[in-house]
Amino acid sequence: MYTILVYDTATERNAAVLRTCRKYLRHQQRSVFEGELSTAQMHRLRTELEQRIDRAYDHILVYTFPPGTDPRRQSWGRPDDQPHDIL
Amino acid sequence: MYTILVYDTATERNAAVLRTCRKYLRHQQRSVFEGELSTAQMHRLRTELEQRIDRAYDHILVYTFPPGTDPRRQSWGRPDDQPHDIL
């Protein structure tokens, strides 16, 4: 399934969340990842992230679309060559 | 078109960007908005945002999908009753 993930986590956990997301998805903007995931990959990603976040504080929003969904992507502002805070 | 917008702007401009996005889209998570926009609304939103951001520093990522796209939305972590930093 096509996946867009946006995390909103405390600063001290951002690096761990970023590393975990990068294993499965492309880094698109500071807290935004996207790509195709199988159901098994989605399950592993969720399990790994839930081990790294504080579930009382952090929040991760995950959109999924049917396989083959090809969103149009626009970048407004700063050129979109690289995410801003590469760790 | 169905729209997901994620902003990555300097702290001092977040409130203005948030207020502008709220005129057109639903606030879904700290920096994430979504909803249906017409081409005219998309154009106005872009024009208003580009007046408020520093185009050398800030970045706004906009995904668009065909009208009627209905993404599946999952929230991991903190319950998703309200965005975290309501201004």
Backbone of each chain as nested JSON, in Angstrom:
{
  "chains": [
    {"id": "A", "residues": [
      {"number": 1, "name": "MET", "atoms": {"N": [0.846, -1.186, 0.0], "CA": [0.0, 0.0, 0.0], "C": [0.89, 1.247, 0.0]}},
      {"number": 2, "name": "TYR", "atoms": {"N": [0.393, 2.316, -0.64], "CA": [1.172, 3.544, -0.655], "C": [0.982, 4.272, 0.679]}},
      {"number": 3, "name": "THR", "atoms": {"N": [2.065, 4.705, 1.265], "CA": [2.035, 5.194, 2.643], "C": [2.681, 6.569, 2.757]}},
      {"number": 4, "name": "ILE", "atoms": {"N": [2.019, 7.463, 3.472], "CA": [2.621, 8.744, 3.871], "C": [2.587, 8.778, 5.39]}},
      {"number": 5, "name": "LEU", "atoms": {"N": [3.732, 8.98, 6.001], "CA": [3.843, 8.969, 7.469], "C": [4.401, 10.315, 7.928]}},
      {"number": 6, "name": "VAL", "atoms": {"N": [3.764, 10.902, 8.932], "CA": [4.244, 12.166, 9.506], "C": [4.343, 11.983, 11.015]}},
      {"number": 7, "name": "TYR", "atoms": {"N": [5.54, 12.209, 11.56], "CA": [5.684, 12.027, 13.007], "C": [5.728, 13.369, 13.734]}},
      {"number": 8, "name": "ASP", "atoms": {"N": [5.24, 13.327, 14.958], "CA": [5.248, 14.495, 15.841], "C": [5.686, 13.965, 17.201]}},
      {"number": 9, "name": "THR", "atoms": {"N": [7.001, 13.913, 17.383], "CA": [7.561, 13.289, 18.583], "C": [8.45, 14.283, 19.32]}},
      {"number": 10, "name": "ALA", "atoms": {"N": [8.702, 14.003, 20.587], "CA": [9.563, 14.891, 21.369], "C": [10.971, 14.893, 20.761]}},
      {"number": 11, "name": "THR", "atoms": {"N": [11.637, 16.041, 20.859], "CA": [12.939, 16.238, 20.219], "C": [13.905, 15.101, 20.527]}},
      {"number": 12, "name": "GLU", "atoms": {"N": [13.908, 14.663, 21.778], "CA": [14.901, 13.651, 22.168], "C": [14.641, 12.294, 21.527]}},
      {"number": 13, "name": "ARG", "atoms": {"N": [13.471, 12.099, 20.967], "CA": [13.178, 10.813, 20.296], "C": [13.183, 10.93, 18.769]}},
      {"number": 14, "name": "ASN", "atoms": {"N": [13.34, 12.14, 18.251], "CA": [13.258, 12.321, 16.796], "C": [14.269, 11.474, 16.032]}},
      {"number": 15, "name": "ALA", "atoms": {"N": [15.503, 11.405, 16.524], "CA": [16.543, 10.701, 15.774], "C": [16.223, 9.211, 15.663]}},
      {"number": 16, "name": "ALA", "atoms": {"N": [15.747, 8.618, 16.741], "CA": [15.416, 7.188, 16.71], "C": [14.229, 6.927, 15.783]}},
      {"number": 17, "name": "VAL", "atoms": {"N": [13.255, 7.829, 15.823], "CA": [12.079, 7.671, 14.96], "C": [12.488, 7.829, 13.496]}},
      {"number": 18, "name": "LEU", "atoms": {"N": [13.329, 8.815, 13.232], "CA": [13.819, 9.048, 11.877], "C": [14.556, 7.823, 11.335]}},
      {"number": 19, "name": "ARG", "atoms": {"N": [15.443, 7.273, 12.156], "CA": [16.207, 6.094, 11.703], "C": [15.282, 4.92, 11.401]}},
      {"number": 20, "name": "THR", "atoms": {"N": [14.294, 4.738, 12.239], "CA": [13.371, 3.615, 12.036], "C": [12.561, 3.812, 10.761]}},
      {"number": 21, "name": "CYS", "atoms": {"N": [12.035, 5.002, 10.573], "CA": [11.231, 5.268, 9.367], "C": [12.07, 5.082, 8.102]}},
      {"number": 22, "name": "ARG", "atoms": {"N": [13.321, 5.504, 8.165], "CA": [14.208, 5.402, 7.001], "C": [14.447, 3.975, 6.545]}},
      {"number": 23, "name": "LYS", "atoms": {"N": [14.3, 3.027, 7.45], "CA": [14.48, 1.621, 7.066], "C": [13.388, 1.169, 6.094]}},
      {"number": 24, "name": "TYR", "atoms": {"N": [12.25, 1.839, 6.128], "CA": [11.093, 1.364, 5.373], "C": [10.607, 2.342, 4.3]}},
      {"number": 25, "name": "LEU", "atoms": {"N": [10.895, 3.627, 4.477], "CA": [10.271, 4.659, 3.631], "C": [11.304, 5.705, 3.22]}},
      {"number": 26, "name": "ARG", "atoms": {"N": [10.951, 6.483, 2.21], "CA": [11.808, 7.598, 1.768], "C": [11.539, 8.832, 2.622]}},
      {"number": 27, "name": "HIS", "atoms": {"N": [12.618, 9.534, 2.967], "CA": [12.5, 10.759, 3.747], "C": [12.178, 11.911, 2.797]}},
      {"number": 28, "name": "GLN", "atoms": {"N": [11.042, 12.569, 3.011], "CA": [10.561, 13.537, 2.029], "C": [10.66, 14.978, 2.522]}},
      {"number": 29, "name": "GLN", "atoms": {"N": [10.447, 15.184, 3.778], "CA": [10.552, 16.514, 4.407], "C": [10.825, 16.218, 5.871]}},
      {"number": 30, "name": "ARG", "atoms": {"N": [11.193, 17.217, 6.64], "CA": [11.652, 17.027, 8.014], "C": [10.995, 15.841, 8.728]}},
      {"number": 31, "name": "SER", "atoms": {"N": [9.673, 15.834, 8.862], "CA": [9.012, 14.77, 9.617], "C": [8.133, 13.895, 8.73]}},
      {"number": 32, "name": "VAL", "atoms": {"N": [8.377, 13.919, 7.43], "CA": [7.497, 13.247, 6.472], "C": [8.241, 12.159, 5.7]}},
      {"number": 33, "name": "PHE", "atoms": {"N": [7.629, 10.987, 5.662], "CA": [8.173, 9.853, 4.909], "C": [7.094, 9.316, 3.984]}},
      {"number": 34, "name": "GLU", "atoms": {"N": [7.526, 8.688, 2.884], "CA": [6.536, 8.075, 2.011], "C": [7.119, 6.894, 1.266]}},
      {"number": 35, "name": "GLY", "atoms": {"N": [6.245, 6.038, 0.762], "CA": [6.669, 4.915, -0.065], "C": [5.662, 3.78, -0.014]}},
      {"number": 36, "name": "GLU", "atoms": {"N": [5.967, 2.726, -0.762], "CA": [5.114, 1.533, -0.799], "C": [5.526, 0.593, 0.338]}},
      {"number": 37, "name": "LEU", "atoms": {"N": [4.549, 0.072, 1.054], "CA": [4.807, -0.919, 2.104], "C": [3.867, -2.105, 1.919]}},
      {"number": 38, "name": "SER", "atoms": {"N": [4.392, -3.296, 2.179], "CA": [3.512, -4.464, 2.276], "C": [2.851, -4.449, 3.654]}},
      {"number": 39, "name": "THR", "atoms": {"N": [1.845, -5.271, 3.828], "CA": [1.198, -5.364, 5.133], "C": [2.207, -5.801, 6.198]}},
      {"number": 40, "name": "ALA", "atoms": {"N": [3.085, -6.721, 5.838], "CA": [4.089, -7.199, 6.8], "C": [5.063, -6.077, 7.177]}},
      {"number": 41, "name": "GLN", "atoms": {"N": [5.493, -5.307, 6.185], "CA": [6.408, -4.183, 6.472], "C": [5.72, -3.143, 7.356]}},
      {"number": 42, "name": "MET", "atoms": {"N": [4.466, -2.857, 7.061], "CA": [3.716, -1.893, 7.875], "C": [3.649, -2.364, 9.33]}},
      {"number": 43, "name": "HIS", "atoms": {"N": [3.401, -3.634, 9.502], "CA": [3.304, -4.189, 10.849], "C": [4.655, -4.064, 11.579]}},
      {"number": 44, "name": "ARG", "atoms": {"N": [5.738, -4.383, 10.87], "CA": [7.06, -4.275, 11.51], "C": [7.387, -2.82, 11.846]}},
      {"number": 45, "name": "LEU", "atoms": {"N": [7.077, -1.917, 10.922], "CA": [7.351, -0.496, 11.169], "C": [6.592, -0.019, 12.405]}},
      {"number": 46, "name": "ARG", "atoms": {"N": [5.32, -0.382, 12.494], "CA": [4.531, 0.055, 13.653], "C": [5.098, -0.513, 14.955]}},
      {"number": 47, "name": "THR", "atoms": {"N": [5.445, -1.8, 14.914], "CA": [5.994, -2.435, 16.118], "C": [7.281, -1.737, 16.551]}},
      {"number": 48, "name": "GLU", "atoms": {"N": [8.179, -1.481, 15.591], "CA": [9.457, -0.829, 15.927], "C": [9.239, 0.59, 16.446]}},
      {"number": 49, "name": "LEU", "atoms": {"N": [8.342, 1.321, 15.807], "CA": [8.113, 2.705, 16.255], "C": [7.482, 2.734, 17.645]}},
      {"number": 50, "name": "GLU", "atoms": {"N": [6.565, 1.818, 17.898], "CA": [5.903, 1.84, 19.203], "C": [6.868, 1.457, 20.33]}},
      {"number": 51, "name": "GLN", "atoms": {"N": [7.981, 0.825, 19.971], "CA": [9.005, 0.561, 20.992], "C": [9.845, 1.806, 21.268]}},
      {"number": 52, "name": "ARG", "atoms": {"N": [9.825, 2.753, 20.343], "CA": [10.719, 3.913, 20.454], "C": [10.02, 5.182, 20.93]}},
      {"number": 53, "name": "ILE", "atoms": {"N": [8.708, 5.239, 20.797], "CA": [8.013, 6.478, 21.163], "C": [7.425, 6.387, 22.566]}},
      {"number": 54, "name": "ASP", "atoms": {"N": [7.089, 7.54, 23.091], "CA": [6.317, 7.629, 24.338], "C": [4.857, 7.737, 23.914]}},
      {"number": 55, "name": "ARG", "atoms": {"N": [4.107, 6.666, 24.119], "CA": [2.75, 6.617, 23.573], "C": [1.802, 7.567, 24.287]}},
      {"number": 56, "name": "ALA", "atoms": {"N": [2.232, 8.143, 25.383], "CA": [1.397, 9.14, 26.062], "C": [1.63, 10.536, 25.5]}},
      {"number": 57, "name": "TYR", "atoms": {"N": [2.732, 10.715, 24.76], "CA": [3.103, 12.064, 24.317], "C": [3.236, 12.168, 22.792]}},
      {"number": 58, "name": "ASP", "atoms": {"N": [3.93, 11.201, 22.202], "CA": [4.249, 11.289, 20.773], "C": [3.064, 10.859, 19.925]}},
      {"number": 59, "name": "HIS", "atoms": {"N": [3.083, 11.318, 18.689], "CA": [1.998, 10.992, 17.778], "C": [2.557, 10.761, 16.38]}},
      {"number": 60, "name": "ILE", "atoms": {"N": [2.063, 9.743, 15.73], "CA": [2.476, 9.436, 14.355], "C": [1.207, 9.233, 13.535]}},
      {"number": 61, "name": "LEU", "atoms": {"N": [1.119, 9.981, 12.45], "CA": [-0.058, 9.937, 11.591], "C": [0.335, 9.191, 10.321]}},
      {"number": 62, "name": "VAL", "atoms": {"N": [-0.454, 8.194, 9.959], "CA": [-0.11, 7.338, 8.824], "C": [-1.297, 7.29, 7.867]}},
      {"number": 63, "name": "TYR", "atoms": {"N": [-1.073, 7.743, 6.636], "CA": [-2.085, 7.649, 5.6], "C": [-1.732, 6.48, 4.695]}},
      {"number": 64, "name": "THR", "atoms": {"N": [-2.712, 5.678, 4.338], "CA": [-2.444, 4.627, 3.359], "C": [-3.459, 4.708, 2.224]}},
      {"number": 65, "name": "PHE", "atoms": {"N": [-2.967, 4.346, 1.051], "CA": [-3.74, 4.424, -0.186], "C": [-3.574, 3.101, -0.926]}},
      {"number": 66, "name": "PRO", "atoms": {"N": [-4.482, 2.803, -1.843], "CA": [-4.342, 1.545, -2.593], "C": [-2.99, 1.469, -3.308]}},
      {"number": 67, "name": "PRO", "atoms": {"N": [-2.468, 0.237, -3.502], "CA": [-1.194, 0.09, -4.219], "C": [-1.271, 0.781, -5.566]}},
      {"number": 68, "name": "GLY", "atoms": {"N": [-0.166, 1.381, -5.958], "CA": [-0.128, 2.053, -7.253], "C": [-0.601, 3.486, -7.212]}},
      {"number": 69, "name": "THR", "atoms": {"N": [-1.127, 3.938, -6.068], "CA": [-1.501, 5.348, -5.949], "C": [-0.251, 6.198, -6.185]}},
      {"number": 70, "name": "ASP", "atoms": {"N": [-0.392, 7.191, -7.013], "CA": [0.772, 8.018, -7.369], "C": [0.404, 9.477, -7.13]}},
      {"number": 71, "name": "PRO", "atoms": {"N": [0.601, 9.953, -5.913], "CA": [0.171, 11.32, -5.611], "C": [0.991, 12.345, -6.383]}},
      {"number": 72, "name": "ARG", "atoms": {"N": [0.353, 13.454, -6.697], "CA": [1.105, 14.6, -7.207], "C": [1.708, 15.293, -5.986]}},
      {"number": 73, "name": "ARG", "atoms": {"N": [2.954, 15.683, -6.09], "CA": [3.685, 16.254, -4.96], "C": [4.19, 17.63, -5.357]}},
      {"number": 74, "name": "GLN", "atoms": {"N": [3.856, 18.633, -4.576], "CA": [4.353, 19.985, -4.839], "C": [5.172, 20.452, -3.648]}},
      {"number": 75, "name": "SER", "atoms": {"N": [6.208, 21.21, -3.929], "CA": [7.017, 21.808, -2.873], "C": [6.905, 23.306, -2.998]}},
      {"number": 76, "name": "TRP", "atoms": {"N": [6.461, 23.939, -1.94], "CA": [6.382, 25.399, -1.921], "C": [7.463, 25.898, -0.974]}},
      {"number": 77, "name": "GLY", "atoms": {"N": [8.12, 26.99, -1.369], "CA": [9.172, 27.532, -0.515], "C": [10.525, 26.981, -0.911]}},
      {"number": 78, "name": "ARG", "atoms": {"N": [11.33, 26.727, 0.095], "CA": [12.709, 26.265, -0.079], "C": [12.788, 25.088, -1.053]}},
      {"number": 79, "name": "PRO", "atoms": {"N": [13.755, 25.098, -1.954], "CA": [13.872, 23.971, -2.89], "C": [13.979, 22.647, -2.131]}},
      {"number": 80, "name": "ASP", "atoms": {"N": [13.384, 21.644, -2.721], "CA": [13.143, 20.382, -2.02], "C": [14.217, 19.357, -2.34]}},
      {"number": 81, "name": "ASP", "atoms": {"N": [15.481, 19.783, -2.412], "CA": [16.508, 18.811, -2.79], "C": [16.793, 17.824, -1.667]}},
      {"number": 82, "name": "GLN", "atoms": {"N": [16.779, 18.306, -0.446], "CA": [17.101, 17.435, 0.685], "C": [16.216, 17.794, 1.869]}},
      {"number": 83, "name": "PRO", "atoms": {"N": [15.805, 16.785, 2.649], "CA": [15.167, 17.14, 3.921], "C": [16.097, 18.033, 4.726]}},
      {"number": 84, "name": "HIS", "atoms": {"N": [15.489, 18.812, 5.609], "CA": [16.203, 19.93, 6.218], "C": [17.143, 19.525, 7.333]}},
      {"number": 85, "name": "ASP", "atoms": {"N": [16.771, 18.552, 8.114], "CA": [17.579, 18.254, 9.302], "C": [18.121, 16.835, 9.251]}},
      {"number": 86, "name": "ILE", "atoms": {"N": [18.896, 16.553, 8.267], "CA": [19.447, 15.199, 8.138], "C": [20.273, 14.861, 9.373]}},
      {"number": 87, "name": "LEU", "atoms": {"N": [19.985, 13.718, 9.925], "CA": [20.696, 13.327, 11.159], "C": [21.708, 12.245, 10.832]}}
    ]},
    {"id": "B", "residues": [
      {"number": 1, "name": "MET", "atoms": {"N": [-9.67, 18.563, -5.486], "CA": [-8.7, 17.488, -5.315], "C": [-8.475, 17.256, -3.823]}},
      {"number": 2, "name": "TYR", "atoms": {"N": [-8.189, 15.998, -3.472], "CA": [-7.922, 15.712, -2.071], "C": [-6.479, 16.101, -1.747]}},
      {"number": 3, "name": "THR", "atoms": {"N": [-6.288, 16.823, -0.661], "CA": [-5.002, 17.465, -0.381], "C": [-4.509, 17.118, 1.017]}},
      {"number": 4, "name": "ILE", "atoms": {"N": [-3.232, 16.778, 1.098], "CA": [-2.556, 16.651, 2.395], "C": [-1.397, 17.637, 2.366]}},
      {"number": 5, "name": "LEU", "atoms": {"N": [-1.327, 18.521, 3.348], "CA": [-0.299, 19.561, 3.395], "C": [0.481, 19.418, 4.701]}},
      {"number": 6, "name": "VAL", "atoms": {"N": [1.803, 19.446, 4.6], "CA": [2.661, 19.385, 5.783], "C": [3.645, 20.545, 5.715]}},
      {"number": 7, "name": "TYR", "atoms": {"N": [3.645, 21.392, 6.736], "CA": [4.555, 22.527, 6.699], "C": [5.763, 22.303, 7.61]}},
      {"number": 8, "name": "ASP", "atoms": {"N": [6.868, 22.899, 7.196], "CA": [8.116, 22.854, 7.964], "C": [8.662, 24.279, 7.911]}},
      {"number": 9, "name": "THR", "atoms": {"N": [8.197, 25.089, 8.848], "CA": [8.524, 26.515, 8.816], "C": [9.197, 26.915, 10.134]}},
      {"number": 10, "name": "ALA", "atoms": {"N": [9.889, 28.052, 10.116], "CA": [10.538, 28.533, 11.33], "C": [9.475, 28.836, 12.391]}},
      {"number": 11, "name": "THR", "atoms": {"N": [9.843, 28.616, 13.646], "CA": [8.898, 28.743, 14.765], "C": [8.132, 30.063, 14.724]}},
      {"number": 12, "name": "GLU", "atoms": {"N": [8.838, 31.137, 14.398], "CA": [8.187, 32.447, 14.463], "C": [7.123, 32.629, 13.373]}},
      {"number": 13, "name": "ARG", "atoms": {"N": [7.131, 31.762, 12.378], "CA": [6.113, 31.869, 11.322], "C": [5.034, 30.789, 11.422]}},
      {"number": 14, "name": "ASN", "atoms": {"N": [5.196, 29.853, 12.365], "CA": [4.237, 28.745, 12.456], "C": [2.803, 29.212, 12.652]}},
      {"number": 15, "name": "ALA", "atoms": {"N": [2.596, 30.208, 13.514], "CA": [1.225, 30.618, 13.835], "C": [0.529, 31.191, 12.604]}},
      {"number": 16, "name": "ALA", "atoms": {"N": [1.233, 32.001, 11.824], "CA": [0.624, 32.583, 10.624], "C": [0.327, 31.503, 9.588]}},
      {"number": 17, "name": "VAL", "atoms": {"N": [1.234, 30.544, 9.454], "CA": [1.029, 29.456, 8.495], "C": [-0.162, 28.605, 8.935]}},
      {"number": 18, "name": "LEU", "atoms": {"N": [-0.223, 28.32, 10.229], "CA": [-1.328, 27.531, 10.775], "C": [-2.667, 28.216, 10.513]}},
      {"number": 19, "name": "ARG", "atoms": {"N": [-2.739, 29.5, 10.791], "CA": [-4.004, 30.218, 10.587], "C": [-4.419, 30.2, 9.113]}},
      {"number": 20, "name": "THR", "atoms": {"N": [-3.455, 30.354, 8.233], "CA": [-3.773, 30.355, 6.806], "C": [-4.266, 28.981, 6.359]}},
      {"number": 21, "name": "CYS", "atoms": {"N": [-3.576, 27.945, 6.773], "CA": [-3.981, 26.588, 6.374], "C": [-5.377, 26.264, 6.9]}},
      {"number": 22, "name": "ARG", "atoms": {"N": [-5.669, 26.719, 8.105], "CA": [-6.974, 26.434, 8.723], "C": [-8.143, 27.037, 7.959]}},
      {"number": 23, "name": "LYS", "atoms": {"N": [-7.877, 28.08, 7.185], "CA": [-8.957, 28.676, 6.392], "C": [-9.433, 27.717, 5.294]}},
      {"number": 24, "name": "TYR", "atoms": {"N": [-8.571, 26.802, 4.903], "CA": [-8.867, 25.961, 3.737], "C": [-8.956, 24.466, 4.055]}},
      {"number": 25, "name": "LEU", "atoms": {"N": [-8.295, 24.039, 5.118], "CA": [-8.134, 22.6, 5.361], "C": [-8.362, 22.272, 6.833]}},
      {"number": 26, "name": "ARG", "atoms": {"N": [-8.574, 21.001, 7.116], "CA": [-8.709, 20.536, 8.501], "C": [-7.333, 20.29, 9.114]}},
      {"number": 27, "name": "HIS", "atoms": {"N": [-7.177, 20.695, 10.375], "CA": [-5.923, 20.496, 11.088], "C": [-5.916, 19.074, 11.634]}},
      {"number": 28, "name": "GLN", "atoms": {"N": [-4.935, 18.283, 11.228], "CA": [-4.967, 16.86, 11.541], "C": [-3.915, 16.456, 12.576]}},
      {"number": 29, "name": "GLN", "atoms": {"N": [-2.785, 17.074, 12.519], "CA": [-1.694, 16.829, 13.481], "C": [-0.876, 18.105, 13.458]}},
      {"number": 30, "name": "ARG", "atoms": {"N": [0.046, 18.269, 14.386], "CA": [0.774, 19.526, 14.568], "C": [0.991, 20.311, 13.278]}},
      {"number": 31, "name": "SER", "atoms": {"N": [1.661, 19.728, 12.302], "CA": [1.983, 20.474, 11.081], "C": [1.264, 19.908, 9.864]}},
      {"number": 32, "name": "VAL", "atoms": {"N": [0.205, 19.147, 10.071], "CA": [-0.468, 18.42, 8.986], "C": [-1.913, 18.884, 8.828]}},
      {"number": 33, "name": "PHE", "atoms": {"N": [-2.275, 19.181, 7.594], "CA": [-3.641, 19.568, 7.256], "C": [-4.132, 18.702, 6.108]}},
      {"number": 34, "name": "GLU", "atoms": {"N": [-5.451, 18.508, 6.031], "CA": [-5.973, 17.761, 4.903], "C": [-7.388, 18.208, 4.567]}},
      {"number": 35, "name": "GLY", "atoms": {"N": [-7.817, 17.88, 3.346], "CA": [-9.181, 18.158, 2.928], "C": [-9.287, 18.293, 1.423]}},
      {"number": 36, "name": "GLU", "atoms": {"N": [-10.516, 18.522, 0.959], "CA": [-10.771, 18.718, -0.476], "C": [-10.576, 20.191, -0.826]}},
      {"number": 37, "name": "LEU", "atoms": {"N": [-9.88, 20.466, -1.895], "CA": [-9.713, 21.836, -2.398], "C": [-10.048, 21.876, -3.881]}},
      {"number": 38, "name": "SER", "atoms": {"N": [-10.685, 22.957, -4.297], "CA": [-10.815, 23.209, -5.736], "C": [-9.49, 23.787, -6.24]}},
      {"number": 39, "name": "THR", "atoms": {"N": [-9.353, 23.854, -7.548], "CA": [-8.139, 24.449, -8.122], "C": [-8.003, 25.907, -7.68]}},
      {"number": 40, "name": "ALA", "atoms": {"N": [-9.124, 26.625, -7.627], "CA": [-9.089, 28.036, -7.217], "C": [-8.672, 28.164, -5.746]}},
      {"number": 41, "name": "GLN", "atoms": {"N": [-9.206, 27.29, -4.901], "CA": [-8.822, 27.336, -3.472], "C": [-7.334, 27.009, -3.306]}},
      {"number": 42, "name": "MET", "atoms": {"N": [-6.862, 26.024, -4.052], "CA": [-5.441, 25.662, -3.975], "C": [-4.57, 26.858, -4.37]}},
      {"number": 43, "name": "HIS", "atoms": {"N": [-4.986, 27.556, -5.396], "CA": [-4.221, 28.702, -5.865], "C": [-4.2, 29.797, -4.791]}},
      {"number": 44, "name": "ARG", "atoms": {"N": [-5.356, 30.065, -4.19], "CA": [-5.402, 31.101, -3.146], "C": [-4.565, 30.697, -1.939]}},
      {"number": 45, "name": "LEU", "atoms": {"N": [-4.665, 29.43, -1.555], "CA": [-3.881, 28.954, -0.407], "C": [-2.386, 29.137, -0.674]}},
      {"number": 46, "name": "ARG", "atoms": {"N": [-1.953, 28.752, -1.863], "CA": [-0.528, 28.888, -2.181], "C": [-0.092, 30.364, -2.162]}},
      {"number": 47, "name": "THR", "atoms": {"N": [-0.919, 31.206, -2.758], "CA": [-0.586, 32.634, -2.799], "C": [-0.479, 33.199, -1.388]}},
      {"number": 48, "name": "GLU", "atoms": {"N": [-1.459, 32.872, -0.538], "CA": [-1.434, 33.391, 0.842], "C": [-0.234, 32.857, 1.619]}},
      {"number": 49, "name": "LEU", "atoms": {"N": [0.057, 31.575, 1.442], "CA": [1.186, 31.003, 2.196], "C": [2.509, 31.602, 1.72]}},
      {"number": 50, "name": "GLU", "atoms": {"N": [2.632, 31.8, 0.419], "CA": [3.906, 32.325, -0.076], "C": [4.128, 33.777, 0.371]}},
      {"number": 51, "name": "GLN", "atoms": {"N": [3.065, 34.45, 0.772], "CA": [3.237, 35.792, 1.337], "C": [3.708, 35.72, 2.792]}},
      {"number": 52, "name": "ARG", "atoms": {"N": [3.501, 34.583, 3.43], "CA": [3.78, 34.469, 4.866], "C": [5.088, 33.744, 5.187]}},
      {"number": 53, "name": "ILE", "atoms": {"N": [5.592, 32.963, 4.251], "CA": [6.794, 32.181, 4.563], "C": [8.045, 32.872, 4.029]}},
      {"number": 54, "name": "ASP", "atoms": {"N": [9.174, 32.43, 4.546], "CA": [10.473, 32.823, 4.003], "C": [10.859, 31.735, 3.006]}},
      {"number": 55, "name": "ARG", "atoms": {"N": [10.8, 32.07, 1.725], "CA": [10.967, 31.039, 0.698], "C": [12.389, 30.521, 0.611]}},
      {"number": 56, "name": "ALA", "atoms": {"N": [13.305, 31.16, 1.294], "CA": [14.676, 30.647, 1.328], "C": [14.865, 29.629, 2.454]}},
      {"number": 57, "name": "TYR", "atoms": {"N": [13.927, 29.6, 3.395], "CA": [14.119, 28.762, 4.578], "C": [12.98, 27.755, 4.782]}},
      {"number": 58, "name": "ASP", "atoms": {"N": [11.743, 28.246, 4.662], "CA": [10.585, 27.402, 4.988], "C": [10.248, 26.467, 3.831]}},
      {"number": 59, "name": "HIS", "atoms": {"N": [9.557, 25.402, 4.178], "CA": [9.184, 24.418, 3.168], "C": [7.791, 23.889, 3.464]}},
      {"number": 60, "name": "ILE", "atoms": {"N": [7.007, 23.76, 2.416], "CA": [5.658, 23.215, 2.556], "C": [5.492, 22.134, 1.487]}},
      {"number": 61, "name": "LEU", "atoms": {"N": [5.107, 20.949, 1.949], "CA": [4.953, 19.805, 1.059], "C": [3.459, 19.567, 0.875]}},
      {"number": 62, "name": "VAL", "atoms": {"N": [3.034, 19.47, -0.364], "CA": [1.601, 19.35, -0.668], "C": [1.38, 18.134, -1.566]}},
      {"number": 63, "name": "TYR", "atoms": {"N": [0.608, 17.183, -1.072], "CA": [0.219, 16.021, -1.872], "C": [-1.191, 16.233, -2.358]}},
      {"number": 64, "name": "THR", "atoms": {"N": [-1.432, 15.935, -3.632], "CA": [-2.808, 15.982, -4.121], "C": [-3.161, 14.662, -4.795]}},
      {"number": 65, "name": "PHE", "atoms": {"N": [-4.445, 14.324, -4.646], "CA": [-4.978, 13.061, -5.152], "C": [-6.27, 13.368, -5.893]}},
      {"number": 66, "name": "PRO", "atoms": {"N": [-6.704, 12.463, -6.745], "CA": [-7.957, 12.717, -7.468], "C": [-9.116, 12.955, -6.5]}},
      {"number": 67, "name": "PRO", "atoms": {"N": [-10.11, 13.767, -6.927], "CA": [-11.276, 14.016, -6.072], "C": [-11.894, 12.698, -5.621]}},
      {"number": 68, "name": "GLY", "atoms": {"N": [-12.354, 12.674, -4.389], "CA": [-12.994, 11.466, -3.887], "C": [-12.03, 10.476, -3.275]}},
      {"number": 69, "name": "THR", "atoms": {"N": [-10.723, 10.725, -3.393], "CA": [-9.758, 9.846, -2.731], "C": [-10.051, 9.857, -1.239]}},
      {"number": 70, "name": "ASP", "atoms": {"N": [-10.087, 8.69, -0.663], "CA": [-10.438, 8.59, 0.75], "C": [-9.364, 7.77, 1.451]}},
      {"number": 71, "name": "PRO", "atoms": {"N": [-8.306, 8.424, 1.898], "CA": [-7.203, 7.668, 2.483], "C": [-7.619, 7.005, 3.789]}},
      {"number": 72, "name": "ARG", "atoms": {"N": [-7.007, 5.868, 4.068], "CA": [-7.139, 5.287, 5.391], "C": [-6.15, 6.035, 6.288]}},
      {"number": 73, "name": "ARG", "atoms": {"N": [-6.588, 6.393, 7.471], "CA": [-5.783, 7.21, 8.378], "C": [-5.605, 6.449, 9.681]}},
      {"number": 74, "name": "GLN", "atoms": {"N": [-4.363, 6.254, 10.086], "CA": [-4.097, 5.602, 11.369], "C": [-3.336, 6.564, 12.266]}},
      {"number": 75, "name": "SER", "atoms": {"N": [-3.61, 6.485, 13.555], "CA": [-2.87, 7.277, 14.534], "C": [-2.155, 6.314, 15.468]}},
      {"number": 76, "name": "TRP", "atoms": {"N": [-0.845, 6.453, 15.541], "CA": [-0.062, 5.63, 16.452], "C": [0.42, 6.549, 17.571]}},
      {"number": 77, "name": "GLY", "atoms": {"N": [0.4, 6.015, 18.794], "CA": [0.858, 6.825, 19.926], "C": [-0.304, 7.54, 20.573]}},
      {"number": 78, "name": "ARG", "atoms": {"N": [-0.04, 8.759, 20.984], "CA": [-0.997, 9.589, 21.701], "C": [-2.359, 9.638, 20.993]}},
      {"number": 79, "name": "PRO", "atoms": {"N": [-3.446, 9.504, 21.733], "CA": [-4.761, 9.57, 21.098], "C": [-4.916, 10.85, 20.287]}},
      {"number": 80, "name": "ASP", "atoms": {"N": [-5.597, 10.714, 19.174], "CA": [-5.619, 11.754, 18.145], "C": [-6.837, 12.649, 18.281]}},
      {"number": 81, "name": "ASP", "atoms": {"N": [-7.209, 12.997, 19.507], "CA": [-8.417, 13.793, 19.657], "C": [-8.219, 15.225, 19.187]}},
      {"number": 82, "name": "GLN", "atoms": {"N": [-7.065, 15.78, 19.46], "CA": [-6.81, 17.173, 19.085], "C": [-5.361, 17.312, 18.63]}},
      {"number": 83, "name": "PRO", "atoms": {"N": [-5.119, 18.175, 17.631], "CA": [-3.723, 18.515, 17.354], "C": [-3.068, 19.052, 18.623]}},
      {"number": 84, "name": "HIS", "atoms": {"N": [-1.758, 18.904, 18.674], "CA": [-1.045, 19.072, 19.937], "C": [-0.823, 20.516, 20.349]}},
      {"number": 85, "name": "ASP", "atoms": {"N": [-0.582, 21.373, 19.385], "CA": [-0.198, 22.75, 19.763], "C": [-1.199, 23.758, 19.228]}},
      {"number": 86, "name": "ILE", "atoms": {"N": [-2.415, 23.641, 19.649], "CA": [-3.435, 24.572, 19.165], "C": [-3.042, 26.008, 19.507]}},
      {"number": 87, "name": "LEU", "atoms": {"N": [-3.1, 26.839, 18.507], "CA": [-2.702, 28.247, 18.735], "C": [-3.943, 29.126, 18.768]}}
    ]}
  ]
}
